[in-house]
Amino acid sequence: MALQCGIVGLPNVGKSTLFNCLSNARAQAANFPFCTIEPNVGVITVPDDRLIKLAEIDNPKKLIPTTIEIVDIAGLVKGASKGEGLGNKFLGNIRETDAIIHVLRCFENDNITHVDGTVNPVRDKEIIDTELQLKDLETVESRINKVQKQAVTGDKTAKRLYELLLRYKTALEQGLSARTVEVDKEDLKLARELQLLTNKPVLYVCNVDEASATTGNAHVEAVRQAIAHENAQLLIVAAALEADIAELETYEERQMFLEEAGLHESGVSRLIRSAYDLLELETYFTTGPDETRAWTYKKGIKAPQAAGIIHTDFERGFIRAEVIKYDDYVALGSEKACREAGKIAIEGKEYVVQDGDIMHFLFNV
């Protein structure tokens, strides 16, 4: 589906270290700004225990998980909105992504220099927020100038857009991100078309030391309070610990390492799933002796569009979908058993796909 999360942050906050853990694409991790000049793109497998369970039942020849794309964007600095530190290029890279993973340094380490001399994640967050907000304000003011005359002459769409732009302008001038502005359902399309940087969904990742990996620390709590008014998520990850885990060769070794650190699951797995949720993505499955596969779809789509993800002919010639709920499939142990128990639902073109559905599409072209 080519939906992307962009990882952003100030230089030396652990951004590229985290990206290296997420992806086989090895971004250079160095103790100086701008070690990542071109954005690195990693195609990341989304961990899903349901896929493994289905494979255990059907013993398929192939097992295919779902994926998302993560983009490592070079470290932003103060003045990026005015072009400082290759700012225009970096902001352009952010604009092309669908959601933002904002990494904040929440650990002390004298051996890793901070671009501003001291560790203060709330200040760091505000620096990047300000740069993105200034760029958005520039965009909004430019659009206001273009649409103002049309709004005055009575064009209804232009009037709605103009009023929305004024609301965004007010928020941005107050140092608030566009995502803090509540938008009516009928204006959502207009809001999306503006492609404002601060309107993108955001996940704040607090990069902590190993000792704080399970409980967080004072820096994390400060961030939590700072984002309380935003529609945003927060995740605690120890990137250095994740890097150590990534070096281990077997699943058993990694699990043992996690248990010793007091963790049930790696921060990378939690981060990938959070990114998946951030993009409003869900998963349906197809399964059988040849292949068990997870398919990514945008939350809220209907059966024909879900079928089209497999092949455009499936959508074009859609007749109906046979749907088995995941829990029923696992409980009964096979498609045959589900059919005999009456647990296969026949759904038409208006069926809204649910996360975890096991689907079989009938089509004719």
N, C-alpha and C positions, 0 to 999 in steps of 0.2 A: 504493500500500500504506500510505500515511500513517504510515510509521515516521519518527521524528524524532531528529536529533542536536541537543542543546542546547550552544551555545557559552557557557562560563562563564569567569570570571577576575575578578581584582581590578579596580577602576577604572583606566583609563589604561594598560592592558597591550597595546592594539592590537586588542582583541576586535571592536569595531564596524567598525574599518577593514577587518579581515579579512572580516567579514560582508558589507560593502559590495562587496568584490571577488568574493565568492561569489554574490551575488544582485543582482537589479535593484531589490529593496527597499532603499531608502537609509536605513539607520539613522543617526541624527545622531552624528557623531564630534566630540566636544568635549573640551577639556582640563580636565574636572572630573568628579567622581563623579556617577553616576545620570543621565547624559545619555540613557540608554536606560531608560525607566520601564516601558513595555509591551513584552513580548517581540515582536520582529519575526520574521516567518516568511518564509523564502525557499524557493521550490521550485527546486531546483538540478539542472541537466542533468548526468548522469554521463558523462564523456568515455569513449568506447570505440572504438578503432580498428577493431575487428571489424565494427561496424555500418557504418562507412564503406566497408570492403572489400566487404561484402555488397551495399551500394548500388551500388558500381562494377560489380559483376557483373550485377545485375538491373535497374539503371537505373529505379527505381520512381518513381511519381508523388509519393509521400510518403515522408519519412524521419522516424521518430519515435524519439528516444532515450528511455532510462529516466531517472527522476528520484528524488531524495530530498528530504526537508524538513530545513532547518537553522533552528534557532530561536536568535535572539540574546537571551540573558537578561542583564538588567541586572547591573552589577558588584556582586559580593558584598563585604561588609566584615566585619571582626572583630565578633562579637556577632550575626551574622545568625540563628543558631539560637535566639536569645532575642528576635528581632524587630527588632534594630538595623538601620537603613538599609533599611527595608521588607523585612527579611530573610524573614519568613514568606511573603510573596508570591513572592519570588524562589525560595525553596526549593520552593514549590508548583509553580512553573513547571518546575523541574528534575525533580520527581517525574513530571511528565507526559511527559517525553522517554524515549526508549529507550536512548540512549547519550550520553556526555558528551565534548565537545571542550574540553579545559582549556587555555586560552591563558596562557602564562607570559612575562613580559617578560624577555628575555635581551639587551637592548641598553642602552647608556648614551646619554642625551640630556638635557642640562641644561635644555632648553626644554620638556620634557614632565615635569611633576611626578609623583612617585610618592607614592601615598597614605601610605606609611610612610617617605618621605624618602630611602631608598636602594634601589638595585637589588639584589635578592636573590631569585631565582626559587624556590629551595628553601624559603625562609621563606614566600614568597607561596603556594606549593603547600600548605605545612603549615597556613597560616591557613584556606584553603578546606577542606582535608581535615578539619580540626578542627571546623569549623562543620557540615559534612555528617555527620561521625561523631557529634557531639553530638545532632543531630536523629535519626539512626538509633538511637542509644542510648535516646533518649526513646521511639521507636516500639517497640523491642525490649522495654524494661521494661514498657511498657503491655500488650503482648501476653503477656508472661510472667505477669503478674497475672491475665489473663483465662483462660489455658489451663492454669495450674498444677493447679487442682482436677480438671479432666478427665483430666489426665495421671496423677494419683495414683490415680484411680478405675479405671484400666485401659483407657481409650480409646487404641487403638494409634496412630491418626493424631495425636491430641493429644500422646501420649508422644514420638513422633518430632519433632513440631514444638517441643515444650518443650525437648528435648535440643539441637535445632538453634539455638533461641533462646539457650540458655545459652552455646553455642559462639560465637555472634555477640557476645553481651554481653562475654565474656572478651576477644575480639579488640578490640572497640571501646573497652573500658576501658583497653586497652594502647596506644591511639592508632593502631590498625591499621584499615584499611578492611575492610568486609564481604567484598570480592572476594578478600581474602587467605585466607579460610576455605575449605578444600576440602570440597566437598559431594558426597555419594554420588548416583548417578544417580536413585535412587528418591526422593531428597529435593529434587531440582531444582525440581519443581513448587511445593513448599512454599516454597522460597527465593524463587522468582519472585513468588509471591502476597504476600510481605511488602513488596515494592516498596521495598527499602532503597536509599537514594541512593548509598551507597558500594559497592553491588553491581552497579551499572550498568557496562558496559564503558567504558573511558576511553582517549582518545587525548590525549597531552600535546603541544601545539604550542608549540615554542620560537620566539618571535618575535624575530628577530635583526636586526642592521643589514645593509646591503647587502654590506659587506665579508665578513660571516660566512655569507652565504647558501649557499655551497657546502660549507664545511668545518665550520661551527659555531664555538663559542668556549668559553671556560672556564665560562661560565654554563651552556651546554648540557651540558657534561660533568658538572657538578655535579648537574644534573637527572637525567641518565642514571644516575648512581650512586644518587641518592635513590629512584628508582623500580625499581631492580634486583629488589627482592623482590616487586613487584606484577606482576599479570598485565595489563600495560598496554603500549601502543605509544607511540613518540616520533617526532615529525616536526619538521624544521627549516624554517621559512618566514620570509621577510623581508616583512612586511605592507606596509611603505612601498613597497618595490620592486614588489610585486604591485599596489598601487594605481596606480603609474605605468603598469604594463603594461595594466591595465584601461582606462586612458584612451585607449590606441591603438586606431585604428579597424579596421585590417585584420589578418588572420592573419599575413601576411608581416611586417608591422611588429613584431608581438608576438614572432615567432620571432627576428627580427634583434636585438631588444632582449634576449631571453633569451640568445642566443649571446654578445652583448657582455658580459653579466653572468656568463658561464661556466656557464649552466644549459641542460640539454637540454629541460626541461619546466617549466612554471610550478608554483609551490608550490600554487596553488589547485587545479590538476588532480590533483596528488598527494594533497592534502587531501580532495578529494571522493571519490577512490577509496578512501582509507583509511577515511573515514566509512562508505562502502558496505560495506567489509569488516568494520568495527566492528559494524555492524548485522547481520552474518552474512547478507548478501544476495548473490545471484548473478543471472545473466542468461541467459534463453534467447531465441531469435529466431524470428520468422516473417518470411518474405521472398518476394517475387514482384514482378510488374510493377506492381501497384497500390500496394503498401506494403512497406517494410522497417522492421521495428519490434523494439525491445528491450523485453523484459518482465522486471520485477523479481519475484523469488520468494525466499522464506526457504530458506536452505540445508537440504537434506534432505527436501524435500517430494516427493510422488509425482505421477505423471502426471495423474490426475484433478484434483487440487488445482491443479496448474499450468494445466490447461485452464480451471478455474473463474476464474482471474485474468482471462482474456479475456471470459468470460461465464458466469454461473451455470448456464445450460442446457448448456454444454459439459461441466461437471462432473457434472451430474445425469444426463445421457444418455451419458456417456463409454462408448465402445466400445473404441477403441485409439488409440495415437499412432504416427505415422510419424516416426522420428528420424534426422536426418543429422548427423554430427559436423562441426563447423565446418571443421576442416582438410581433410576430404574434399570439402566443398562448394567451398572455395577452390581446391583442387588440380584438381578436375574441371570446375568452372566453371558448373554448372547442376544443377537438380533432375533433369532428364531424364538427364544424364550419370551422376549418382549412382545413379539407378534402374537404368540399363543395366549399371552396374558392380557392382550388388548391394550398394551402400553405404547403402541405406535399411533401418533396423531397424524391425520391427513390435513395439511394446512394449505391455504390458497395464497393469492397475491397480496393480501392485506396482513398476513401474519408478520408480526414484529419479532425478529429473531432474539432469543434470550441467551445470555452467557451460559456456555456449557452444553447447549443443544447438540445432539448428534443427528446429522441431517443426511437425507438422500433425496436428490432432486430428479424429478421426471420432466423431460422436455421433448419438444419435437420441432425441428427446423427443416 
